[in-house]
Amino acid sequence: MSLLSVENLHTHFISRDLDNRIRVFRALNGVSFTLDAGHVLGLVGETGAGKSLTATSLLGLLRPPAKVVAGRAMFAGQDLLAMDPDALNAMRGRDIGLVTQSPKSSLDPLSRIGDQLIRILRAHAKVSVAEARARAEKMLDSLGIPDPVARMRAWPHELSGGMAQRVLIALALMNAPRLLIADEPTTGLDVTVQAQILDLLRDLVRRTGVGAMIITHDLGVVAHYCDRMAVMYAGAIVEAGPVSAVFARPTHPYTANLIAATPERLRLGSARSIGGAPPNLLALPEGCAFRDRCPMAGADCATPPPAVALGAGHVVHCHRA
């Protein structure tokens, strides 16, 4: 059984224009995927594809005018999208850990690192301050943070970017969650520190059996650190499967173009860009959302594309598959 199973997730931004007419921005349009314990899923796509919005929809972190209008997300026997807000709030931080981008701005600037770690642990577990402090120091040490006792006394502004990101991971893991969501966890970090952070996340998954979802626009991250990948376009997943299978046989034209646009292909002189722009989500076209940018589009692309199984869990939504 999958650790997390998301089915037909739709999230809309619903507002009114100056003439009081309802405007519906269809940001997520039927997102479906699964994640197994002990595996890393990479959610990849262009900016605005809906990657981060998928995570905030699942975690109940949307703010008006955003609203989940359909779907189901089963985790630990419960539908996250149907849970009482207080129950879901209790599950976040305890059973689900979140690592956000921009570590410096995600930490509380008015609290020492140790106080933040102790606070999140005691919010979900009945432990003394002394025990919480000992567990926090042990967590920092396990994440490769030197002199954890001194780091517990530090303020967020005293940490480097890489150190702050490790602290964010510590905060996400303090209550031993079963699911870890990392949203662009290496944004703004130099290449060496990026590799260290991603190595750390992958090793944690292997060692603890936690399921992890990495949200990124970097296909290199997906290729090196993920077991499965899901490619998003215009608020929907167009192709998903084992990383090795998708890279070996990218079947959706959008996936093929993403891979062809990577820096590695540029270095080899075989890169190509994706022409055009994503569709207007206020007026999504019928059928395949990618058809106006697709060199293989035909008349049948005006109808919804079928889900085509290519074997070994590799699925693509395309008339040309």
C-alpha positions as protocol buffer text, in pm:
chain_id: "A"
residue {
  index: 1
  type: MET
  ca { x: 0 y: 0 z: 0 }
}
residue {
  index: 2
  type: SER
  ca { x: 126 y: 348 z: -87 }
}
residue {
  index: 3
  type: LEU
  ca { x: 225 y: 584 z: 191 }
}
residue {
  index: 4
  type: LEU
  ca { x: 54 y: 873 z: 9 }
}
residue {
  index: 5
  type: SER
  ca { x: -204 y: 837 z: -266 }
}
residue {
  index: 6
  type: VAL
  ca { x: -335 y: 1151 z: -436 }
}
residue {
  index: 7
  type: GLU
  ca { x: -631 y: 1120 z: -671 }
}
residue {
  index: 8
  type: ASN
  ca { x: -782 y: 1385 z: -901 }
}
residue {
  index: 9
  type: LEU
  ca { x: -675 y: 1690 z: -699 }
}
residue {
  index: 10
  type: HIS
  ca { x: -825 y: 2017 z: -823 }
}
residue {
  index: 11
  type: THR
  ca { x: -736 y: 2354 z: -670 }
}
residue {
  index: 12
  type: HIS
  ca { x: -887 y: 2677 z: -799 }
}
residue {
  index: 13
  type: PHE
  ca { x: -842 y: 3044 z: -720 }
}
residue {
  index: 14
  type: ILE
  ca { x: -1194 y: 3186 z: -717 }
}
residue {
  index: 15
  type: SER
  ca { x: -1246 y: 3563 z: -716 }
}
residue {
  index: 16
  type: ARG
  ca { x: -1454 y: 3838 z: -876 }
}
residue {
  index: 17
  type: ASP
  ca { x: -1346 y: 4098 z: -1130 }
}
residue {
  index: 18
  type: LEU
  ca { x: -1434 y: 4468 z: -1128 }
}
residue {
  index: 19
  type: ASP
  ca { x: -1772 y: 4388 z: -1286 }
}
residue {
  index: 20
  type: ASN
  ca { x: -1847 y: 4139 z: -1008 }
}
residue {
  index: 21
  type: ARG
  ca { x: -1811 y: 3843 z: -1244 }
}
residue {
  index: 22
  type: ILE
  ca { x: -1668 y: 3524 z: -1099 }
}
residue {
  index: 23
  type: ARG
  ca { x: -1317 y: 3441 z: -1219 }
}
residue {
  index: 24
  type: VAL
  ca { x: -1186 y: 3085 z: -1180 }
}
residue {
  index: 25
  type: PHE
  ca { x: -813 y: 3030 z: -1211 }
}
residue {
  index: 26
  type: ARG
  ca { x: -776 y: 2653 z: -1253 }
}
residue {
  index: 27
  type: ALA
  ca { x: -436 y: 2609 z: -1092 }
}
residue {
  index: 28
  type: LEU
  ca { x: -449 y: 2231 z: -1036 }
}
residue {
  index: 29
  type: ASN
  ca { x: -647 y: 2012 z: -1273 }
}
residue {
  index: 30
  type: GLY
  ca { x: -672 y: 1648 z: -1169 }
}
residue {
  index: 31
  type: VAL
  ca { x: -332 y: 1583 z: -1008 }
}
residue {
  index: 32
  type: SER
  ca { x: -284 y: 1212 z: -924 }
}
residue {
  index: 33
  type: PHE
  ca { x: 25 y: 1029 z: -797 }
}
residue {
  index: 34
  type: THR
  ca { x: 145 y: 781 z: -535 }
}
residue {
  index: 35
  type: LEU
  ca { x: 447 y: 774 z: -305 }
}
residue {
  index: 36
  type: ASP
  ca { x: 578 y: 465 z: -127 }
}
residue {
  index: 37
  type: ALA
  ca { x: 764 y: 456 z: 204 }
}
residue {
  index: 38
  type: GLY
  ca { x: 1140 y: 450 z: 158 }
}
residue {
  index: 39
  type: HIS
  ca { x: 1118 y: 617 z: -182 }
}
residue {
  index: 40
  type: VAL
  ca { x: 1185 y: 967 z: -315 }
}
residue {
  index: 41
  type: LEU
  ca { x: 941 y: 1119 z: -564 }
}
residue {
  index: 42
  type: GLY
  ca { x: 1054 y: 1416 z: -772 }
}
residue {
  index: 43
  type: LEU
  ca { x: 782 y: 1660 z: -875 }
}
residue {
  index: 44
  type: VAL
  ca { x: 921 y: 1858 z: -1167 }
}
residue {
  index: 45
  type: GLY
  ca { x: 806 y: 2115 z: -1422 }
}
residue {
  index: 46
  type: GLU
  ca { x: 836 y: 2477 z: -1530 }
}
residue {
  index: 47
  type: THR
  ca { x: 768 y: 2765 z: -1291 }
}
residue {
  index: 48
  type: GLY
  ca { x: 391 y: 2794 z: -1244 }
}
residue {
  index: 49
  type: ALA
  ca { x: 319 y: 2430 z: -1325 }
}
residue {
  index: 50
  type: GLY
  ca { x: 160 y: 2379 z: -983 }
}
residue {
  index: 51
  type: LYS
  ca { x: 434 y: 2193 z: -795 }
}
residue {
  index: 52
  type: SER
  ca { x: 439 y: 2396 z: -474 }
}
residue {
  index: 53
  type: LEU
  ca { x: 63 y: 2448 z: -486 }
}
residue {
  index: 54
  type: THR
  ca { x: 20 y: 2070 z: -482 }
}
residue {
  index: 55
  type: ALA
  ca { x: 209 y: 2053 z: -153 }
}
residue {
  index: 56
  type: THR
  ca { x: 24 y: 2345 z: 9 }
}
residue {
  index: 57
  type: SER
  ca { x: -309 y: 2196 z: -103 }
}
residue {
  index: 58
  type: LEU
  ca { x: -225 y: 1861 z: 59 }
}
residue {
  index: 59
  type: LEU
  ca { x: -108 y: 2024 z: 382 }
}
residue {
  index: 60
  type: GLY
  ca { x: -405 y: 2256 z: 426 }
}
residue {
  index: 61
  type: LEU
  ca { x: -189 y: 2566 z: 392 }
}
residue {
  index: 62
  type: LEU
  ca { x: -396 y: 2742 z: 124 }
}
residue {
  index: 63
  type: ARG
  ca { x: -521 y: 3094 z: 180 }
}
residue {
  index: 64
  type: PRO
  ca { x: -824 y: 3255 z: 10 }
}
residue {
  index: 65
  type: PRO
  ca { x: -903 y: 3283 z: -273 }
}
residue {
  index: 66
  type: ALA
  ca { x: -735 y: 2942 z: -323 }
}
residue {
  index: 67
  type: LYS
  ca { x: -957 y: 2643 z: -255 }
}
residue {
  index: 68
  type: VAL
  ca { x: -943 y: 2267 z: -307 }
}
residue {
  index: 69
  type: VAL
  ca { x: -1259 y: 2189 z: -504 }
}
residue {
  index: 70
  type: ALA
  ca { x: -1216 y: 1815 z: -567 }
}
residue {
  index: 71
  type: GLY
  ca { x: -988 y: 1523 z: -498 }
}
residue {
  index: 72
  type: ARG
  ca { x: -868 y: 1280 z: -236 }
}
residue {
  index: 73
  type: ALA
  ca { x: -530 y: 1239 z: -65 }
}
residue {
  index: 74
  type: MET
  ca { x: -500 y: 926 z: 148 }
}
residue {
  index: 75
  type: PHE
  ca { x: -225 y: 923 z: 411 }
}
residue {
  index: 76
  type: ALA
  ca { x: -212 y: 700 z: 720 }
}
residue {
  index: 77
  type: GLY
  ca { x: -568 y: 586 z: 652 }
}
residue {
  index: 78
  type: GLN
  ca { x: -709 y: 940 z: 640 }
}
residue {
  index: 79
  type: ASP
  ca { x: -802 y: 1177 z: 361 }
}
residue {
  index: 80
  type: LEU
  ca { x: -590 y: 1489 z: 414 }
}
residue {
  index: 81
  type: LEU
  ca { x: -831 y: 1697 z: 206 }
}
residue {
  index: 82
  type: ALA
  ca { x: -1130 y: 1606 z: 424 }
}
residue {
  index: 83
  type: MET
  ca { x: -967 y: 1637 z: 767 }
}
residue {
  index: 84
  type: ASP
  ca { x: -1069 y: 1885 z: 1032 }
}
residue {
  index: 85
  type: PRO
  ca { x: -822 y: 2180 z: 1023 }
}
residue {
  index: 86
  type: ASP
  ca { x: -712 y: 2121 z: 1384 }
}
residue {
  index: 87
  type: ALA
  ca { x: -650 y: 1751 z: 1319 }
}
residue {
  index: 88
  type: LEU
  ca { x: -453 y: 1830 z: 1005 }
}
residue {
  index: 89
  type: ASN
  ca { x: -253 y: 2093 z: 1192 }
}
residue {
  index: 90
  type: ALA
  ca { x: -162 y: 1830 z: 1451 }
}
residue {
  index: 91
  type: MET
  ca { x: -54 y: 1591 z: 1175 }
}
residue {
  index: 92
  type: ARG
  ca { x: 179 y: 1851 z: 1024 }
}
residue {
  index: 93
  type: GLY
  ca { x: 504 y: 1847 z: 1211 }
}
residue {
  index: 94
  type: ARG
  ca { x: 423 y: 1513 z: 1373 }
}
residue {
  index: 95
  type: ASP
  ca { x: 352 y: 1276 z: 1083 }
}
residue {
  index: 96
  type: ILE
  ca { x: 439 y: 1506 z: 792 }
}
residue {
  index: 97
  type: GLY
  ca { x: 752 y: 1720 z: 784 }
}
residue {
  index: 98
  type: LEU
  ca { x: 795 y: 2019 z: 552 }
}
residue {
  index: 99
  type: VAL
  ca { x: 1127 y: 2164 z: 436 }
}
residue {
  index: 100
  type: THR
  ca { x: 1070 y: 2497 z: 266 }
}
residue {
  index: 101
  type: GLN
  ca { x: 1290 y: 2703 z: 36 }
}
residue {
  index: 102
  type: SER
  ca { x: 1476 y: 3016 z: 152 }
}
residue {
  index: 103
  type: PRO
  ca { x: 1596 y: 2876 z: 488 }
}
residue {
  index: 104
  type: LYS
  ca { x: 1697 y: 3209 z: 640 }
}
residue {
  index: 105
  type: SER
  ca { x: 1349 y: 3357 z: 598 }
}
residue {
  index: 106
  type: SER
  ca { x: 1178 y: 3035 z: 714 }
}
residue {
  index: 107
  type: LEU
  ca { x: 1339 y: 3035 z: 1058 }
}
residue {
  index: 108
  type: ASP
  ca { x: 1202 y: 3254 z: 1339 }
}
residue {
  index: 109
  type: PRO
  ca { x: 1454 y: 3541 z: 1363 }
}
residue {
  index: 110
  type: LEU
  ca { x: 1351 y: 3615 z: 1723 }
}
residue {
  index: 111
  type: SER
  ca { x: 1416 y: 3264 z: 1859 }
}
residue {
  index: 112
  type: ARG
  ca { x: 1739 y: 3078 z: 1914 }
}
residue {
  index: 113
  type: ILE
  ca { x: 1782 y: 2758 z: 1714 }
}
residue {
  index: 114
  type: GLY
  ca { x: 1748 y: 2537 z: 2021 }
}
residue {
  index: 115
  type: ASP
  ca { x: 1428 y: 2706 z: 2132 }
}
residue {
  index: 116
  type: GLN
  ca { x: 1270 y: 2645 z: 1791 }
}
residue {
  index: 117
  type: LEU
  ca { x: 1366 y: 2277 z: 1791 }
}
residue {
  index: 118
  type: ILE
  ca { x: 1244 y: 2224 z: 2149 }
}
residue {
  index: 119
  type: ARG
  ca { x: 919 y: 2406 z: 2077 }
}
residue {
  index: 120
  type: ILE
  ca { x: 822 y: 2195 z: 1776 }
}
residue {
  index: 121
  type: LEU
  ca { x: 903 y: 1870 z: 1957 }
}
residue {
  index: 122
  type: ARG
  ca { x: 703 y: 1959 z: 2270 }
}
residue {
  index: 123
  type: ALA
  ca { x: 409 y: 2074 z: 2055 }
}
residue {
  index: 124
  type: HIS
  ca { x: 355 y: 1712 z: 1951 }
}
residue {
  index: 125
  type: ALA
  ca { x: 522 y: 1501 z: 2222 }
}
residue {
  index: 126
  type: LYS
  ca { x: 492 y: 1496 z: 2602 }
}
residue {
  index: 127
  type: VAL
  ca { x: 857 y: 1536 z: 2692 }
}
residue {
  index: 128
  type: SER
  ca { x: 1042 y: 1756 z: 2938 }
}
residue {
  index: 129
  type: VAL
  ca { x: 1249 y: 2053 z: 2826 }
}
residue {
  index: 130
  type: ALA
  ca { x: 1566 y: 1867 z: 2922 }
}
residue {
  index: 131
  type: GLU
  ca { x: 1474 y: 1562 z: 2716 }
}
residue {
  index: 132
  type: ALA
  ca { x: 1367 y: 1781 z: 2423 }
}
residue {
  index: 133
  type: ARG
  ca { x: 1700 y: 1964 z: 2438 }
}
residue {
  index: 134
  type: ALA
  ca { x: 1894 y: 1636 z: 2438 }
}
residue {
  index: 135
  type: ARG
  ca { x: 1698 y: 1506 z: 2141 }
}
residue {
  index: 136
  type: ALA
  ca { x: 1745 y: 1833 z: 1953 }
}
residue {
  index: 137
  type: GLU
  ca { x: 2122 y: 1823 z: 2007 }
}
residue {
  index: 138
  type: LYS
  ca { x: 2128 y: 1461 z: 1889 }
}
residue {
  index: 139
  type: MET
  ca { x: 1929 y: 1554 z: 1578 }
}
residue {
  index: 140
  type: LEU
  ca { x: 2167 y: 1837 z: 1488 }
}
residue {
  index: 141
  type: ASP
  ca { x: 2462 y: 1604 z: 1534 }
}
residue {
  index: 142
  type: SER
  ca { x: 2302 y: 1337 z: 1312 }
}
residue {
  index: 143
  type: LEU
  ca { x: 2264 y: 1598 z: 1036 }
}
residue {
  index: 144
  type: GLY
  ca { x: 2633 y: 1676 z: 1038 }
}
residue {
  index: 145
  type: ILE
  ca { x: 2610 y: 2008 z: 1221 }
}
residue {
  index: 146
  type: PRO
  ca { x: 2936 y: 2065 z: 1412 }
}
residue {
  index: 147
  type: ASP
  ca { x: 2924 y: 2156 z: 1782 }
}
residue {
  index: 148
  type: PRO
  ca { x: 2544 y: 2112 z: 1818 }
}
residue {
  index: 149
  type: VAL
  ca { x: 2545 y: 2253 z: 2173 }
}
residue {
  index: 150
  type: ALA
  ca { x: 2681 y: 2585 z: 2045 }
}
residue {
  index: 151
  type: ARG
  ca { x: 2443 y: 2582 z: 1748 }
}
residue {
  index: 152
  type: MET
  ca { x: 2149 y: 2540 z: 1986 }
}
residue {
  index: 153
  type: ARG
  ca { x: 2240 y: 2880 z: 2134 }
}
residue {
  index: 154
  type: ALA
  ca { x: 2282 y: 3047 z: 1795 }
}
residue {
  index: 155
  type: TRP
  ca { x: 2042 y: 3291 z: 1630 }
}
residue {
  index: 156
  type: PRO
  ca { x: 1926 y: 3223 z: 1271 }
}
residue {
  index: 157
  type: HIS
  ca { x: 2122 y: 3519 z: 1131 }
}
residue {
  index: 158
  type: GLU
  ca { x: 2443 y: 3365 z: 1263 }
}
residue {
  index: 159
  type: LEU
  ca { x: 2410 y: 3056 z: 1040 }
}
residue {
  index: 160
  type: SER
  ca { x: 2531 y: 3006 z: 685 }
}
residue {
  index: 161
  type: GLY
  ca { x: 2276 y: 2915 z: 418 }
}
residue {
  index: 162
  type: GLY
  ca { x: 2374 y: 2549 z: 424 }
}
residue {
  index: 163
  type: MET
  ca { x: 2365 y: 2534 z: 803 }
}
residue {
  index: 164
  type: ALA
  ca { x: 2023 y: 2703 z: 811 }
}
residue {
  index: 165
  type: GLN
  ca { x: 1890 y: 2448 z: 562 }
}
residue {
  index: 166
  type: ARG
  ca { x: 2013 y: 2164 z: 783 }
}
residue {
  index: 167
  type: VAL
  ca { x: 1832 y: 2324 z: 1076 }
}
residue {
  index: 168
  type: LEU
  ca { x: 1512 y: 2334 z: 868 }
}
residue {
  index: 169
  type: ILE
  ca { x: 1553 y: 1963 z: 799 }
}
residue {
  index: 170
  type: ALA
  ca { x: 1606 y: 1906 z: 1172 }
}
residue {
  index: 171
  type: LEU
  ca { x: 1281 y: 2092 z: 1246 }
}
residue {
  index: 172
  type: ALA
  ca { x: 1099 y: 1877 z: 992 }
}
residue {
  index: 173
  type: LEU
  ca { x: 1237 y: 1555 z: 1141 }
}
residue {
  index: 174
  type: MET
  ca { x: 1213 y: 1626 z: 1514 }
}
residue {
  index: 175
  type: ASN
  ca { x: 894 y: 1419 z: 1554 }
}
residue {
  index: 176
  type: ALA
  ca { x: 1009 y: 1134 z: 1325 }
}
residue {
  index: 177
  type: PRO
  ca { x: 749 y: 1195 z: 1050 }
}
residue {
  index: 178
  type: ARG
  ca { x: 654 y: 927 z: 799 }
}
residue {
  index: 179
  type: LEU
  ca { x: 635 y: 1173 z: 509 }
}
residue {
  index: 180
  type: LEU
  ca { x: 882 y: 1450 z: 423 }
}
residue {
  index: 181
  type: ILE
  ca { x: 802 y: 1720 z: 166 }
}
residue {
  index: 182
  type: ALA
  ca { x: 1097 y: 1931 z: 49 }
}
residue {
  index: 183
  type: ASP
  ca { x: 999 y: 2232 z: -162 }
}
residue {
  index: 184
  type: GLU
  ca { x: 1301 y: 2353 z: -363 }
}
residue {
  index: 185
  type: PRO
  ca { x: 1523 y: 2267 z: -64 }
}
residue {
  index: 186
  type: THR
  ca { x: 1847 y: 2394 z: -220 }
}
residue {
  index: 187
  type: THR
  ca { x: 1734 y: 2728 z: -366 }
}
residue {
  index: 188
  type: GLY
  ca { x: 2001 y: 2995 z: -322 }
}
residue {
  index: 189
  type: LEU
  ca { x: 2272 y: 2752 z: -207 }
}
residue {
  index: 190
  type: ASP
  ca { x: 2600 y: 2700 z: -390 }
}
residue {
  index: 191
  type: VAL
  ca { x: 2650 y: 2379 z: -586 }
}
residue {
  index: 192
  type: THR
  ca { x: 2864 y: 2204 z: -323 }
}
residue {
  index: 193
  type: VAL
  ca { x: 2619 y: 2275 z: -41 }
}
residue {
  index: 194
  type: GLN
  ca { x: 2327 y: 2171 z: -266 }
}
residue {
  index: 195
  type: ALA
  ca { x: 2486 y: 1830 z: -315 }
}
residue {
  index: 196
  type: GLN
  ca { x: 2548 y: 1793 z: 59 }
}
residue {
  index: 197
  type: ILE
  ca { x: 2186 y: 1875 z: 146 }
}
residue {
  index: 198
  type: LEU
  ca { x: 2044 y: 1640 z: -117 }
}
residue {
  index: 199
  type: ASP
  ca { x: 2282 y: 1360 z: -16 }
}
residue {
  index: 200
  type: LEU
  ca { x: 2160 y: 1411 z: 339 }
}
residue {
  index: 201
  type: LEU
  ca { x: 1792 y: 1387 z: 239 }
}
residue {
  index: 202
  type: ARG
  ca { x: 1849 y: 1075 z: 32 }
}
residue {
  index: 203
  type: ASP
  ca { x: 2045 y: 906 z: 311 }
}
residue {
  index: 204
  type: LEU
  ca { x: 1768 y: 987 z: 559 }
}
residue {
  index: 205
  type: VAL
  ca { x: 1513 y: 818 z: 336 }
}
residue {
  index: 206
  type: ARG
  ca { x: 1729 y: 508 z: 298 }
}
residue {
  index: 207
  type: ARG
  ca { x: 1808 y: 490 z: 670 }
}
residue {
  index: 208
  type: THR
  ca { x: 1468 y: 566 z: 821 }
}
residue {
  index: 209
  type: GLY
  ca { x: 1222 y: 446 z: 555 }
}
residue {
  index: 210
  type: VAL
  ca { x: 1045 y: 783 z: 542 }
}
residue {
  index: 211
  type: GLY
  ca { x: 876 y: 869 z: 212 }
}
residue {
  index: 212
  type: ALA
  ca { x: 998 y: 1195 z: 58 }
}
residue {
  index: 213
  type: MET
  ca { x: 873 y: 1427 z: -213 }
}
residue {
  index: 214
  type: ILE
  ca { x: 1120 y: 1674 z: -362 }
}
residue {
  index: 215
  type: ILE
  ca { x: 966 y: 1965 z: -551 }
}
residue {
  index: 216
  type: THR
  ca { x: 1212 y: 2108 z: -802 }
}
residue {
  index: 217
  type: HIS
  ca { x: 1259 y: 2252 z: -1150 }
}
residue {
  index: 218
  type: ASP
  ca { x: 1603 y: 2089 z: -1172 }
}
residue {
  index: 219
  type: LEU
  ca { x: 1602 y: 1765 z: -1369 }
}
residue {
  index: 220
  type: GLY
  ca { x: 1957 y: 1696 z: -1252 }
}
residue {
  index: 221
  type: VAL
  ca { x: 1829 y: 1674 z: -894 }
}
residue {
  index: 222
  type: VAL
  ca { x: 1558 y: 1433 z: -1005 }
}
residue {
  index: 223
  type: ALA
  ca { x: 1802 y: 1217 z: -1202 }
}
residue {
  index: 224
  type: HIS
  ca { x: 2048 y: 1178 z: -915 }
}
residue {
  index: 225
  type: TYR
  ca { x: 1831 y: 1170 z: -604 }
}
residue {
  index: 226
  type: CYS
  ca { x: 1480 y: 1042 z: -687 }
}
residue {
  index: 227
  type: ASP
  ca { x: 1337 y: 695 z: -742 }
}
residue {
  index: 228
  type: ARG
  ca { x: 1026 y: 811 z: -928 }
}
residue {
  index: 229
  type: MET
  ca { x: 933 y: 1134 z: -1102 }
}
residue {
  index: 230
  type: ALA
  ca { x: 612 y: 1311 z: -1198 }
}
residue {
  index: 231
  type: VAL
  ca { x: 621 y: 1580 z: -1466 }
}
residue {
  index: 232
  type: MET
  ca { x: 370 y: 1864 z: -1422 }
}
residue {
  index: 233
  type: TYR
  ca { x: 234 y: 2099 z: -1686 }
}
residue {
  index: 234
  type: ALA
  ca { x: -48 y: 2353 z: -1645 }
}
residue {
  index: 235
  type: GLY
  ca { x: -161 y: 2206 z: -1315 }
}
residue {
  index: 236
  type: ALA
  ca { x: -166 y: 1840 z: -1419 }
}
residue {
  index: 237
  type: ILE
  ca { x: 76 y: 1549 z: -1430 }
}
residue {
  index: 238
  type: VAL
  ca { x: 149 y: 1458 z: -1792 }
}
residue {
  index: 239
  type: GLU
  ca { x: 401 y: 1179 z: -1734 }
}
residue {
  index: 240
  type: ALA
  ca { x: 512 y: 974 z: -1433 }
}
residue {
  index: 241
  type: GLY
  ca { x: 724 y: 670 z: -1367 }
}
residue {
  index: 242
  type: PRO
  ca { x: 1059 y: 539 z: -1246 }
}
residue {
  index: 243
  type: VAL
  ca { x: 1331 y: 796 z: -1307 }
}
residue {
  index: 244
  type: SER
  ca { x: 1539 y: 557 z: -1517 }
}
residue {
  index: 245
  type: ALA
  ca { x: 1241 y: 472 z: -1739 }
}
residue {
  index: 246
  type: VAL
  ca { x: 1131 y: 832 z: -1796 }
}
residue {
  index: 247
  type: PHE
  ca { x: 1482 y: 953 z: -1878 }
}
residue {
  index: 248
  type: ALA
  ca { x: 1544 y: 657 z: -2108 }
}
residue {
  index: 249
  type: ARG
  ca { x: 1211 y: 694 z: -2285 }
}
residue {
  index: 250
  type: PRO
  ca { x: 1054 y: 1039 z: -2233 }
}
residue {
  index: 251
  type: THR
  ca { x: 723 y: 988 z: -2413 }
}
residue {
  index: 252
  type: HIS
  ca { x: 522 y: 1305 z: -2359 }
}
residue {
  index: 253
  type: PRO
  ca { x: 651 y: 1583 z: -2590 }
}
residue {
  index: 254
  type: TYR
  ca { x: 674 y: 1819 z: -2292 }
}
residue {
  index: 255
  type: THR
  ca { x: 891 y: 1575 z: -2095 }
}
residue {
  index: 256
  type: ALA
  ca { x: 1113 y: 1517 z: -2398 }
}
residue {
  index: 257
  type: ASN
  ca { x: 1154 y: 1892 z: -2443 }
}
residue {
  index: 258
  type: LEU
  ca { x: 1234 y: 1947 z: -2074 }
}
residue {
  index: 259
  type: ILE
  ca { x: 1510 y: 1688 z: -2088 }
}
residue {
  index: 260
  type: ALA
  ca { x: 1638 y: 1832 z: -2417 }
}
residue {
  index: 261
  type: ALA
  ca { x: 1662 y: 2177 z: -2255 }
}
residue {
  index: 262
  type: THR
  ca { x: 1892 y: 2072 z: -1967 }
}
residue {
  index: 263
  type: PRO
  ca { x: 2238 y: 2228 z: -1923 }
}
residue {
  index: 264
  type: GLU
  ca { x: 2397 y: 1889 z: -1995 }
}
residue {
  index: 265
  type: ARG
  ca { x: 2237 y: 1885 z: -2339 }
}
residue {
  index: 266
  type: LEU
  ca { x: 2355 y: 2244 z: -2387 }
}
residue {
  index: 267
  type: ARG
  ca { x: 2711 y: 2136 z: -2309 }
}
residue {
  index: 268
  type: LEU
  ca { x: 2684 y: 1857 z: -2565 }
}
residue {
  index: 269
  type: GLY
  ca { x: 2544 y: 2097 z: -2823 }
}
residue {
  index: 270
  type: SER
  ca { x: 2211 y: 1912 z: -2854 }
}
residue {
  index: 271
  type: ALA
  ca { x: 1991 y: 2133 z: -2637 }
}
residue {
  index: 272
  type: ARG
  ca { x: 1665 y: 2281 z: -2763 }
}
residue {
  index: 273
  type: SER
  ca { x: 1421 y: 2520 z: -2600 }
}
residue {
  index: 274
  type: ILE
  ca { x: 1047 y: 2483 z: -2557 }
}
residue {
  index: 275
  type: GLY
  ca { x: 872 y: 2736 z: -2778 }
}
residue {
  index: 276
  type: GLY
  ca { x: 567 y: 2934 z: -2676 }
}
residue {
  index: 277
  type: ALA
  ca { x: 428 y: 2985 z: -2327 }
}
residue {
  index: 278
  type: PRO
  ca { x: 207 y: 2789 z: -2085 }
}
residue {
  index: 279
  type: PRO
  ca { x: -169 y: 2835 z: -2134 }
}
residue {
  index: 280
  type: ASN
  ca { x: -384 y: 3089 z: -1953 }
}
residue {
  index: 281
  type: LEU
  ca { x: -530 y: 2902 z: -1656 }
}
residue {
  index: 282
  type: LEU
  ca { x: -829 y: 3139 z: -1656 }
}
residue {
  index: 283
  type: ALA
  ca { x: -927 y: 2995 z: -1994 }
}
residue {
  index: 284
  type: LEU
  ca { x: -771 y: 2652 z: -2030 }
}
residue {
  index: 285
  type: PRO
  ca { x: -812 y: 2501 z: -2376 }
}
residue {
  index: 286
  type: GLU
  ca { x: -1014 y: 2185 z: -2415 }
}
residue {
  index: 287
  type: GLY
  ca { x: -813 y: 1867 z: -2449 }
}
residue {
  index: 288
  type: CYS
  ca { x: -436 y: 1867 z: -2411 }
}
residue {
  index: 289
  type: ALA
  ca { x: -307 y: 2185 z: -2245 }
}
residue {
  index: 290
  type: PHE
  ca { x: 29 y: 2148 z: -2421 }
}
residue {
  index: 291
  type: ARG
  ca { x: -105 y: 2126 z: -2775 }
}
residue {
  index: 292
  type: ASP
  ca { x: -37 y: 2489 z: -2873 }
}
residue {
  index: 293
  type: ARG
  ca { x: 335 y: 2434 z: -2799 }
}
residue {
  index: 294
  type: CYS
  ca { x: 357 y: 2079 z: -2929 }
}
residue {
  index: 295
  type: PRO
  ca { x: 514 y: 2007 z: -3271 }
}
residue {
  index: 296
  type: MET
  ca { x: 324 y: 1676 z: -3284 }
}
residue {
  index: 297
  type: ALA
  ca { x: -24 y: 1816 z: -3213 }
}
residue {
  index: 298
  type: GLY
  ca { x: -316 y: 1706 z: -3427 }
}
residue {
  index: 299
  type: ALA
  ca { x: -693 y: 1744 z: -3438 }
}
residue {
  index: 300
  type: ASP
  ca { x: -742 y: 1470 z: -3179 }
}
residue {
  index: 301
  type: CYS
  ca { x: -544 y: 1676 z: -2925 }
}
residue {
  index: 302
  type: ALA
  ca { x: -856 y: 1892 z: -2881 }
}
residue {
  index: 303
  type: THR
  ca { x: -997 y: 1604 z: -2675 }
}
residue {
  index: 304
  type: PRO
  ca { x: -864 y: 1496 z: -2333 }
}
residue {
  index: 305
  type: PRO
  ca { x: -556 y: 1275 z: -2375 }
}
residue {
  index: 306
  type: PRO
  ca { x: -578 y: 916 z: -2254 }
}
residue {
  index: 307
  type: ALA
  ca { x: -359 y: 767 z: -1981 }
}
residue {
  index: 308
  type: VAL
  ca { x: -127 y: 522 z: -2155 }
}
residue {
  index: 309
  type: ALA
  ca { x: 60 y: 260 z: -1948 }
}
residue {
  index: 310
  type: LEU
  ca { x: 408 y: 194 z: -2082 }
}
residue {
  index: 311
  type: GLY
  ca { x: 502 y: -72 z: -1827 }
}
residue {
  index: 312
  type: ALA
  ca { x: 687 y: -74 z: -1491 }
}
residue {
  index: 313
  type: GLY
  ca { x: 467 y: 203 z: -1352 }
}
residue {
  index: 314
  type: HIS
  ca { x: 547 y: 441 z: -1640 }
}
residue {
  index: 315
  type: VAL
  ca { x: 233 y: 631 z: -1744 }
}
residue {
  index: 316
  type: VAL
  ca { x: 188 y: 914 z: -1995 }
}
residue {
  index: 317
  type: HIS
  ca { x: -115 y: 1126 z: -2082 }
}
residue {
  index: 318
  type: CYS
  ca { x: -81 y: 1184 z: -2456 }
}
residue {
  index: 319
  type: HIS
  ca { x: -255 y: 1099 z: -2785 }
}
residue {
  index: 320
  type: ARG
  ca { x: 88 y: 1038 z: -2940 }
}
residue {
  index: 321
  type: ALA
  ca { x: 216 y: 789 z: -2684 }
}
